[in-house]
Amino acid sequence: MDTRSTCPYCGVGCGVVIESDGARITGVRGDPEHPANFGRLCSKGATLHLTAAPEITRQARLLQPMQRLQRDADPVPLAWDGALNLAADRIAGVVQAHGADAVGVYVSGQLLTEDYFVFNKLVRGLLGSNQIDSNSRLCMSSAVAGYKATLGADAPPACYDDLAHANTVFIAGSNTAWAHPIMMRRLEDAKRANPAQKWIVADPRRTETAAVADLHLPLLPGTDVALFHGLLHLLLWEGLTDAAFIAAHTTGFDALRDRVREFTPKHVAALCGLPEADVVQAARWFGANTPTLSLYCQGLNQSSHGTDKNAALINLHLATGQIGKPGAAPFSLTGQPNAMGGREVGAMANLLPGHRSLASDADRAELAALWGVPPVPAAPGRTAVEMFEAAADGAVKLLWIACTNPAQSLPDQAMVRRALARAEFVIVQEAFADTATARRADLLLPAATWGEKEGTVTNSERRISRVRAAVPPAGEARPDWQIARDVGRRLEARLDPRRADGASLFAFESAEQVWHEHRATTVGRDLDIGGLNWAMLDAAPRQWPLPAGAADGLARLYGDGRFPTPDGRARFAAPAWQDVAQPRDARFPVALTTGRLRDQWHGMSRTGLLGRLNDHAPAPALAMHPQELDRRGWRAGDLVRVRSRHGEAVLPVQPSATVRPAQASVPMHWGEEFVGGQTADGRPLTGVNALASPARCPQSKQPELKHVAVRVEPAKLPWRLTAAAWLPAEAAVAARAALSRHLPDFGYAQATLFGREGHGEPVGVLLHAAASASVADEVLARVESLLGLDVPEVLRYSDPRRGQRRLVRLAAGAPVTLAGLLLAGDDGAATWALPLLQGRVPADGLARGVLSGSARPPTTAAPRAPQVCNCLDVREDRIVDALQACHGNEAARLATVQQALGCGTQCGSCVPALQALVRRTPPTPTLEAEAA
């Protein structure tokens, strides 16, 4: 059976077709009729069905309500009625004893619009509080504040079709190739159709996106506002601004012109660390090679000056009139699948439904009339970091966390753990059982997830798509809106007896009913969907605004030059450029930036369950320039201790020319569920975000998650452990989760899965660890047991005096292969043995080499090359061999290799990597060329 739905990952909002056989999801493919992706999916979306497999669901999902009777104890099952009553009792008790502001509700951009709406109505309509915020605070709040400060409303003015109409595409703070892969495929289509289209990428790193740009501006971290002011200075100098548009449709330009006067090309080049000629070229393409489309994401948003960065970029569009026309707009790329929907319903501390203003008495009164409740207070609630700070300080007594993992994603992880420990009661509403936050919950409520729930989401281009259920929820899981509704009904009986006997605020019996009430809150607003109904959404996704009487949604906004401000004019902002909030100094001399990976999503609670999605980048690594490693005498894979002013992490270091000297970069996905160890003074490590700064933008309150100053030192952990085994899929998922509980037993440890799931294939489990001295025997015994290495047929070597232990398990059958190994104390043999195990290379004669601990393999068998194409598991060595035999220009050689090997022909996520291989792999000279 086929069911049309929407992908639950990034904000591109791709349509998917879910294949199912009743109770089981069996496959997924891109929806060819969906206007966001036209059938394409990225590597993450293309594996969604595997994350829903029963063998994963039974081990990784939260399948029934659970209560933790004591902190640090295992939770016990609870019936739904008891769980809902317990939640309502504890919330009501806090409200009655301390007031509604002592309850903090933290929700997620991965919720559906209907889920968001019911949570928001519960907090504002029933509790009369504004203490609700979303993890969209961590990704989109600076974009919201930037749009509102300049254009007057939180509404991206562009559509995806604009990618094909632009002559210049300016990408700032976004590795689109990995963060929004299907957007990149559409950009590649546009470039093929219009080879004259210019791509400018402003990013401190030479990312996969920057590598294919016509012009890369590797600006120093934190200098974005200076760059944008410098571009405007040049646009003015060269007469590339639109004076008529400025005069007719904007205000505030004189103050901005005065502000940018000092930002000469020479000055900006020095501030940003760029060649002056490149700054000039970027300005000329932006202003003369029009229409110009800007794409931007977390590199601008996740900053203590995020709103200023957004506004300064929007200034460039207003000054050149590059808005409201095909191919011309400042286009913020949404991070999460439904961050837009959460903003629409006002489920953030400073927003109200329908883009209403919390500061407006009229807006608050209008919402109160719609819901039949008293107006909420005018003061905004606590934003994400503020909410957890208040819990750590004792002001917030109860936390209700839904569909997000703040114990991985928030900065200042030590504070987050204090908050979760000090709160009197923590409710976690979640689909996955073993997130870092779920480990600290008093009450766990199992939520339905992708493929199991009904509702809507809104993507980056304001397009509303239906989400549909293909199978029933796993176990006893329920849709999030339904859980919030049922708690709300019980709270009405406890807090507002009048409603218990009359009309409930939560008289919803379906997601459709919730959506209709949401629609009513939009009528007459800038996001008006009064002309849209459920049947229309069932037929096709639609963009807003779509007011009553309109035939379809509006693809582009502000084409008439009118903006949703009191005078109808856009407003220039004139932010002062300030140096970065976390400056480097002698104690913290390295500028660390964070980023995303191609095949992982957020905190990996879903994608981390698939070995094939770990293969591209199996562990977090600190990327540093090769000169930095040479200067410090470090080799690839050496463990280093990374310290910021806020926390620390232990990571392997890798040379990379994608970052400059005195800079470093690390992916942000790994929390304590996948990587850990101990701080220098023996406390548990909590993941990459422990390094992040809690500094936040004063306007948007978005934290500075992208950039922090650090120092990097050798970790001095000489005792090493590598343990790996092939296990049945269900056992592998359980073993990795159990191993993750032992990560703090080491100085550094990382537990992950590898392999190719599906068709009954086994899955690999891998533990890498290091310590200052040999760990306890009981820990090693536990590792052996979890990996199935505690059986008689395992070959063993042990030297307790030297702290060494080596085990080998061989797979039965022919040919003989390595089924498992453990190398403790000295894991030098892992460099060759682990790749042979992972590649299932015939292992005749290898066991002796593993047991001897030899750093050199006793065979000529070649280890696996790095994976490039996830869909077809095509590796770098095959691609290089094929490229050496290919002649012609780069495009022809790429096409030949794709045709021969299939790489890059499925989801396309590996195309940038293929292009890089083409550039650095020359063809083998022919006899004719040699003769010439």
N, C-alpha and C positions, 0 to 999 in steps of 0.2 A: 504494500500500500504506500502511496506517495502522499506526503503532507507538506505543503508550502509553509515556510517559516522564515526566520531571520537569524543570522549568525550572532552569537552572544559575545563576540570579542570586540574589536575596535569600533570606532564611530563611523566607519565607512557604511555600515549597515547593509551588508550583502544579503541578498536573498538566497535561501537554501531550500532544497527539496530533501526531506527526510524520508528515507526508505525504512519501512517497518513491516513486521509480520504479526502484528497484534500486540504482544506484550514486550517485544524486543525491537530496538532500533538496529537495523542491519546495514545501513549505508547512508551516505549523504553526498549530494552533488550540488553544484551551483545552479541557481534558478535562472534559466536563459531569458525569462521574461522580466526579471527584476531590473529596474533602471539604474540601480547602483553598480551592479557587477556583471549583468548580462551573461550569467553562467559561470563566471570565474570565481575561484576560491583560492585563498592563500594556504600555506602549509598547515596553519592552525585550523582554519575552517574545514579543510579537506579531511581532517582526522577526527572531527567531532563525534562521529559514530563510534569510534574506538573508545573514547572517554566514557561512553554510555554503555559499554559492554558489561554484561552481568558479572563477569569475573572481577572487573574493577569496581562496579557499583557495590557489590557485596562487601568489599573490603574498605573502600574509600568514602562511601556515602554515609551521611547521618540518616539512619533509617527509622528511628523512633525517638520520641522525646526522652531526654535523659536529665537526671538531676545529680549534681555533685553535692553530697551531703557534707563533705568537709573539703576545704581547699587542699590541693595536692593529692586528693583521693580519686580513684576511678569513678566515673559517673555510673548511676544505676538507672534502669529503664523506668519510665513513668507513663501512665496512660494520658492520652491527649486531654481529657477533661481535667485531670489533676494538674497537668502542666499549665493549661490556660488559666485555671483558678489560681495557681501559685503565682503566675506572672501578674495577674490582676491584683491579687492580695498584696504583693510586695510593692507594686507601683502605687496602689492606693494608700498603703501605709506610709510610704515616703512623702506622698503629696500631703497627706493629712498632718504629718509630723513636721515637715520641713518646707512645704510649698512645692508647687509644680516645677519651679526652676531647679529643684534638686534632682530632677529626672533628666537624663541626657539621652537622646535618641540619635543614633548615628547610622545612616543608611547609605545607599550605594548607587552609583551610576550603572550598575548591572541589573538593578531592579527594573521591572516594567513600569510604564507610566501609571498603570492602575495600582500597582503595589505602592509606589511613591505617594499617590494621591491619598490612599487610605491612611498611611502612616502620618502624612501631613495633617489630615483632618483630625486624627486622634490627638495629636499634640496640640495643634492650634484651636481646633473646634471644641474638643472635650476638655483637655487639660488647661486651655487658655494660656498656653505658653509658647514661646518661640525657640525652645531649646531642642531644636532638631537641625542637624546638618548632614551633609552628604560627603562621601569621599570624592565627589566632584570638586570639592574645595581644593583637593590636591592636584587637580588636573585642569580645570576650566574656569576657575573663578576670576583669574586675571583677564582672561578673554572676555568674560561677561562684563567686568568692570571697565575694560578698555572700550568695548562697543558702546556701553551706556554713556561713558564720559564723552565720547566723540559723536556717535551716530544717534544716540538717544534711546536705543533699545538693544536688548540682547538678541540680536537676529543676524546671523551670518548672511551677508547680502548676495552671495554667489550660489552657483549650482555646479554640479560635476561637469555639465556640458561646457562650462567655461574653460576647462582645461584644453579643449580642442580649438577654442577661439583666440586664445592668448598668443601674442608674439613674444612676450617676455614672461617667464615664470620665476618669481623671486621666492625662494624657499628659505625661511629663517627659523633656526631652532627646531628642525624636524628632519629626522632620518626617515623620510617617507618610504624609501625602499623596504625598510624593515618594519616600521611602525604602522604604515598604511599600505600594504603591498598592492592591493587592488587599485588604489589611487595611482600607484606608480605604473601599473600596467596601462592605465588610461593615459597617463602622461607619455609613456612610450609610444602608444598609438598616435597621440597628437604630434609627437616629434617625427614619426615616420611620415605622417600626412603633410607636415609642414617642417621640412628640415631646417628652415631659417629660424624656427622658434629657438629662443635663447633661454638657457637655464642658469640662474645665479643661485648659489647655495651659500648662505652665511652660517657657518658652524665651526666651532673650535677644532673639531676632529675632521679628518678626511674620511667621512663615513661612506657607505656604499652609495648614498645619494650624491654626496659631494664628488665622488670619484667619476661620475658620469656627467657632471655639470660642465657647461661651457666656461663658467667662471666660478671658482671656489674662493670664498673669502674666509680664511681661517682666523677669525677675530679672536682676540683674547677673551676668556670667559668673563661675562659681566659687562662687556662694553657695547652692548647692542644699541642702547640709546644714543651713545656717541656716534656710532656708525649711521644710524638713521638721521640724526641731525646733520651729519656731514653730507649725506646724500641730498637732503633738502637744500643745504647751502649750495651745492653744485647745481641742482635743478634751477634754483633762483639765478645763479650766476650765468648759466647757459641759456636762460630764457625758455626753460622747458616746463614751467608751471602754467596753469590755466587761470589767468587773471579774471576772465569773465565768470567762470564757475565759482571761484573764490568769492567774488563780489556778490553774486546772485544767491549763493546757497550755503554760505558759511559765516561764522563769526570767530573772532579771536586770532585772526591771522597776523596782525601786527605784532602782538606779543611773541608769537612763535618766530616770526622773522627776526626780531631782535635777539631771541634766544639763540638761534642757529648762526648768527653772524660770525661768531668766533670759531666755528667748527670748519675751518678751512681744510682742504685735502691733506695738507702737510700735517696739521695738528691731529686730524682724525687718524691718519695713517700711524702716527706715533702712539696715540692712545690705544688703538685697536691692534697694533702689531701687524699692519698690512702694508703692502706696496701701494704707494700713492696712486700709481697708474691704474691699479685694480679698482680702487675706490671711484676714480673718475669714470672708468669703463662701466661699472655697475650703475652709476647715476645716469649715464647716457643711454644705456639700454632701458633702464626703468622709465625714463621720461620721453625717449624718442622712438624706441622700438615698440610702440604700443599696438594694441591694448596690453596692459600689464596686470597680471594676476599674482597676488602674494599668497603663499601657503605657510602657515606657521603653527607651532604646537608647543610642546613642553619646554623647549629651550627658551622660549619667551615667557611662558606662563609660570613655571616653577621657579620663581625668583622673588627675592625681597623687593625688587623693583618691577614686578611683572606687569602691573597696570601701566606704568610708564613706558615699558617696552612695547606693549600692545598699542598704546595711544600714539607713540612716536612713529610706528609703522603705518598706522591708519592715516596719520598726517600726510604721508607721502601720497597716498591715494587721493585725499581731498585736495591737496595742493595741485595735483596734475589732472584732476577731474576723472581719475580712473576708478569710477564706481558707477554701478547701475547700468553698465553696458556689457554686451557679450565679451567675455574674456578679460574683464576689468573689475577687480574688487579685492579688498582685504578679506581673505577667507581663512578663518580659524578652523583647523582640523580637530574635531572632537576626539578625545582620548577614548572614552568608554562607550559601549553600545547605546546607552540611553542617558548620558549626561544631559543631553538636550531635553529629554522628557522630564527629568528631575527639575530642571530650571523652569520648564513650562508650568509645572504644578506648584512651584514655589517651595520645594522641599529642601531649602537651605536656610540658614539662620537669619539671613537678611532679606529674604524674598517672600512674596506671597503668590498664591495661584494666579495664573493669567498675566504674568509679568507685572503684577501690582507692586506698589512700593509700600514697604512697611512704615515708612516715615509719613505717608499720606493719610490723614484722617479720613478722607473720602474713600480711599481704596480699602482701608480697614473696615469702614462701615459697610461698604458695598459687599465685601466678602462675608461679613457677619450676617447681612440680610439674606444672602444666598444660602447660607448654612443654617440660619435661625439660631445664632449663638451671639454672645456678647463680643464686641471687637477685641482682638488680641492687643496686648501692649505694643506701644510704638518702638520700644527699645529692642534692637536685634538680639537674638540669642547668641549663645557661645558658638564660635566656629570650631572646626575639627580639633585643631591643636588646643584651643582654649578650653574645649569641653573636657579633654583628658587632663589638662593641667588642673582644672577645677576639681576633677575627681581625685587627682593625686594630692590636692590640698585639702580634700574633705568636704568641699562645697557641693559637689555632685555626689549623691548617695547611691544612685542606681543608674546603670548604663544598659541600654538596649541596643545591640549592635546587629544589623541585618545585612547579610550578603557582602561583607567586607572584612578585611583582616588587618586592623590597625596595629596589631602586635608584629606585623611585618612591614607595613607601608608607611606609617607615620615617622617623622623624624624624632629625635630624642627618645630612643627606645627605652632607656632606663626610666624616663618619666612615665612612659606608657605602661610599663610593667608595675610601677608604683600605683598608677591609677587603677589598673585592673585588680591589684591586690587590696587596695584600701577601700574601693567601692563596697558598700554593704551587700549589693546583689548585682550580678552581671548576667544578663540574658543575651545569648548569642543565637541568632536565627540564621541557619546556614545549611547549605547542601552537603558540604564536605566535613567529615568528622574530626580531622586531625590538623586543622590550621592552628597556628600559634595562638590565635585568640580563642578558639574553641577549647584549647587546653586549659584555659583560665576561666571558663564560664561556670556559673552556678547552675544555670538552666540552659539546656540546649534544645532548640526547637527545629525539627527537620523540615527544610524547605524544598519544594519542587524546583527543578532547574530546567535547562534547555531540553526541549523535546517533550516536556511534561506539563507545560503551563500555557495559558491563553492570555493575550493582551496585545499591547502595542509598544513600539519604540520609535524614537525620532533620531535620524542620523544627522551628519554634519551639514547636509544641504536642506535641513528643515523638512525632510521627507518622513512621513509617518508610515511605518510598515506593520503588518500584522505578525504576531508571534502566535504559533499554534502548537497544540499538543498532539504528538503522534502516538504516545503511549501513556498509560497511567503513571502517576508519580511512583517512584521507587519506595518500597516499604510503606511506611505510614506518612511519608512526606506530604505536605500540603502547599498550595500556592501562597506566596508571601502576603498578598492582599487579604486572603482569607484568614490567615493567622492574625494579622493586625485587626481585621474586622471582629474576630471572635474575642480577642482581648479587649477591644473597645466596647463591645456589648457588655462584657462583665464589669468593666470599669464604670460604665453608665449606672449599673445597679449599685455600685459601691460609692460613687462620687456624686451622682446626679439622679436621685430616685425619681424625679419627675419624668425623666426620659425613659426610665425602666418601665413605666406604665403607659408611655405614649409613643410618639414617633421617634425611632432610634436614628442617630446620626449615621448608623452603619447598617441600613436596610438594603444591603447589596447581596444579591444572590448569584451574580455572575460578573466576570470582568467587563462585559459589555455595559452593564448598568453603571459600573464605576466610570467607564470611559464617557458615557453620556453626561454624567455630572461634571466631569472634567471639562467636556466640551462647553457646557453652560458657563463655566468660569472664564472662557476665552472670548465670548461674544462681545464685540465692540472694542476689543483690545488689538494690539498690533499682530498678535498671533491668532486672530479670529478663525475658528474652524466651524462656525455656525452652519456653513453650507455643506459640511461633510457628515456622512452617516456611516454606520458600521458596515452596511452592505457595500458602500463604495470602497471602503478599506478592504473588504474581503475580495473585491474585484481587482484592486491594484493599489500600490502605495501612492500616497498623495502628499504634496508639499503644502505647508502653510505659508501665508494666510490663504484661507479658502472660505470667505464669508458667504452668508446666505445670498443666493442669486448668482454666484460665480460658477463658471463651468469647470474650472480647475484651479489648482493652486498657482501661486506666483513664483516663477522660477528665479527671478532676480528682483531685488528690492532697490528702491530709490532711483529708479529710472526716470522719474519725473522731477528729480532734484529736491524733493520734499522729504524731510526727516522727522521722526516722532519726538520732536522737542517742542517746547512751548511756542517758539517762533518759527518752527518748520525748517530751521537751518542746522546744519551740522556744526559742531564746535571743535575748533582746533585746541589741542592741549599743548602746553609749553613746559614739559617736565625738565627740571634741571638734571644734568647728568651727574650721577654720584658714583664714586668708586664702589667696587663690590663690597658687600656687607661682610664678607669673610676674607679679608686680605691676606696674602701670603706674607710671611716674615721669616726671620731666622729660625724660629721654632717650628713653623709649619710652612716649608718652602715650596711645596708642590700643589698646583691647582688641580684638584680632582673633579672630573665631571662624571655623571652617571648617564646611562642610556638603556635602550631596550635591545633585545635579541630578536632575530627573525622568527624563531619557532617557539618562543615562550610568551606567556601572557601574565602580566601582573605578578602576583606572588606564587604562581605555579600550582595553585591548589587543583587546577584541572589539567593544564598542559604537562605539569611535572609527573603525571601518572603514566605518561607514554614514553617508552624507551626511544622510539623513533624521533620524538621531538627533542630529546636530550642529546641526540647524536651530533647535531651541528655544533653545539657548544655544551659539553657535558658538565662543566663546572665554571663558577665565576673566576675570572682571572683579572689581575690588575695589569692593564696595558700601559707600558711605558716605552719611550723612544729607545731604540737600540743603543744610542750614545749614552743614555742614562744607565743602562745596565752595564755597558762596558766600563763606564767610569766607576761604578760601584763594585765591579767584579762579580756580578750576579749572572746566573744562567737561567734560561727558560725553565720554568717549573719550580724554581726556588721559592720557598715560603717566606713571605715578608709580613711584618706587623704594620698595619696602616692605622695611624692615630690622627684624629681631628681634635678640635677643641671640645667635642661632644661625645665621642665614643671611639671604639676601635674595632678592627676586623683583622683576621689573618687570611691571607689569600696567596695563591701562587702568582708569580709575576711572569708576564709574557712580553717579548719585544714586539713593538708595533710602530711603524712609521706613520700611523694614522693620527698620532698625537705628537705635539712638539716637545722638545726638552723642557723640563721643569713642569710638565703636565702629566696627568695620568687619567685613565678612564676605566670604569667598571660597570657591568650590567647591574640593574637594580633589583632583579627578580628574586634573589635568594634570601630567604629568611631562615630562622632556626629550624624549620622543618626539613631543610635540605643541606644547610652548611652551618657549622658551628665550631665549638671548641671553648677555649678559656681566654680571658683577658690576661694581661701580664700579672695581675694580682689575684687571679684564680676565679673570677666571676664568669658565668656563662656568656659566651658571645651570642649575639642576637641577630646577626645578619648584616647585610650591606648598609641598610638604612640607619644603622646605629651611628654611622659616620656623619649623617646629614645634619645640617644646621636647622634649628627651630626658628631662625629668623624668618619673618614673613612680611609680605607686602602690606603696607599700612592701609591701602584702599581695599584690596581684595581679600586680605588675610590668608593668601595662599603661601605655603611655606617654601623655603629655598631648598628644594630637593635635588637640583641639578648640579650645584657647584659648592665646593667647600675646600678650604685649605687643609692640607694634611702633611704629615711627615711619614716617611717610609723607612723601616729598619729591618734588618734580618730577624727572622722569627726565632732562630736558635732552637729548633725542635728536631734533634738528630734521629730520634727513634721513629721509624716509619712503619706504616701498615698499608698493604693493599690486599683486599679480599674481594672476591667476585665469584659468582656462580650463576649457572642457568637453572631456573626453577619454573614450574608451571605458573602461568600468568597470575592466577589468584594468589598463590603462595608468594610470588615475587612482590606484588603490591603490599601484602601484609608484612613481608620481611623488611622492605625498605622503610615502612612506617615505624616498625619496631626498632630498627637500627637508628632512626633519627632521634630516638629517645636517649641513645648512648653517645651522641655527638659531644656533649659536655664532658665526657670522660677523657677526652683527648685535648691536646693543645690546639689542634686543628682537625676537623673531620668534615667529610662531605659524603652523603649517601644519595645515590641516584639509580635510575633504571636505564637499561640499554636494550637494543634489539628491535625486532620488527613484529609488533603485535598482530594477531589475527590468525585464523585457520588453525587454532590449537598450538601455535608455535610457543615454545618457552620464552621467557623474558629474563634478561640478565639483571642482576643486582650487584652494585659496586659500592664498596666503602673504601675511600682513601682517608688516611688519618696520619697524624704525626704527634709526637709528644717529646717532652724534655728527657724522659726516662721511660723504661718499660712500664706498660699499664698493668693493672691487676689481672691475674689469671682468670678471675671470674668474668671479667669483661670480655676477654678473648674467647672464653668458653661460650659466652652468650652469642658472640658473633659467629662462631663456628656452628652453633646450633641453628641460628636463623638462616644460615646459608646452606644447610644440609651437609656440613662438613664434619659432623660428629658421628659418622657411621664407620663400621669396621673396615670397609674396602678403601677408605681414604689412605693414601701414602703419607707418612709423617716423618719430619725431622725436627728435633728440639735440642736447643742448647740454652738451658736456663741461665747459666752463668753469664752468657753474652746477651741475654734477653732476646734470643732468636727462636722463631718457630715457623716452620714451612710445611704446608699441606697441599696435596694435589688430589683431585678426584677426576678420574677419567670417565668419559661417557662410554657406555657399552655399545657394541656394534662395530661395524666397519664403514668407513675408516674410524680409527680411534681419535677422539678429539678431547680437548680439555673441557671438563664440565664444571670445575670449580678449583679455586686456589686460594691460599692465604699465605702471605709473606709478611712476617712480623719481625721487627727489629731492623733488618736490612732488606729493603724491597727492591734492590737493584735489578733483580731478574724481572720485575714487573714491566720494565720498559719494553721487553720483547714478548714476555709470556702473556700479558694482559691483551695486547692486540691480537695474538694468536687465538686466545680463548674467545674474544669477541667476534673474530672472523671465522670461528669454527674450522680453523686450519687443521689438517691431519696432524696428530700429535705423537706419532711413533718416535720414540727416543727423546721426547721433550720432558718427560716426568723427571728423569735424572737431573737434567739441567735446572729445572725449577727447584728441586730439593737441594741442590748444591748451592743455590743462590747466585749462580754465575751471572754476571752482568752482560755476558755475550751469549747469544743464542747458539745452541748446538746444532742448528740447521740453517739452511739458506732460505727458509720460508720467509717471505716478505710480509711485514705487518700491514694492516689496512691503512690506506691513505685517508685523509680527511674527507668526510662526506660533503658534497656540494648540493646535490639534488636530493631532497628528502622524499619526494613522491616516489621516485624510482630507485632510490638508494644508489645513485651514480656518484662515484668517488673521483677525487682529483686526479689520480694517476691515469685512469681511463680517459679522462677528458684531455689531459696533457698529451697522451699518446696520440689521440685522434687529431688534436690541433697541430701537432708536428707534421702530420701527413696532409694537412689542409693548406691550400694556397689561395691567393686572392686577397681582397680587402677584408677589413675586420668584420663587416656585416656578412660577407659571404662565408667566411670561415666559421662564424658563430652559427649560421644557418645550417652548414654542413654537419657540424658536430651535433646540433640539436636533432637533425634528421637521423643521424647514425645512432645516437645513444638515447634519445628521448628526453634528455635533461632540459629543463626549462620549458617543456611543452605542456605540462600539466597545470600546476598552480602558477608557475612563473616566478615564484619568490626567489629562485636562485639565479635569475637572469643577470642581476648586477654582478654576482660572483663570476658567472660565466664570462661576462664582458671583461672583467679584470683579468681572468686567465687568458683570454684572447690577446689582450694588450701585452702581457708579459711572457707569452709563449710564442717565439718565432717559429715559422715553419722550417722543416729540415730542407736545406738547399737541394735543389734538383741538379742532375748532371748538366742540364743546359745552363742553369744559373752559374754553376761552378766553372763551366767552360767559358762563359762570357766574362 
